[in-house]
Amino acid sequence: MAEETYSRHLIRMARRNAGLTQVELAKRARTSQAAVSAYESGRRSPSVETLCRILDAAGFEVRMRLVEPDRHDATRTMAESLLPSAELEAFTDRERRRVARRRAATSEVETTRV
């Protein structure tokens, strides 16, 4: 199962933006400081109901919508058209090498796990 990481950041950002400590947020959300800490650190993931309650206690609400992924194609095309071709080629080469190194490192780690 994929590891959920978004709620931990949402809770921490909401708490900090509200100027609350973990203890204060926990009291408002009717939960414990240990639970807030576990959620923020990623040791536990809250249910959607709990996440909504915690964010509401910090003065925020959860809004979700289903949309197609934004691939940023239009923005990328426009930005690339502004670069001199030599710079664009150099950037593309650097990115290819970076991705190749990352894939090699990931493959190496997976090989050692087996």
Secondary structure, DSSP 8 states (H G I E B T S, - for coil): -----HHHHHHHHHHHHHT--HHHHHHHHTS-HHHHHHHHHTSS---HHHHHHHHHHTT-------------HHHHHHHHHHS-HHHHHHHHHHHHHHHHHHHHHHHHHHHHH-
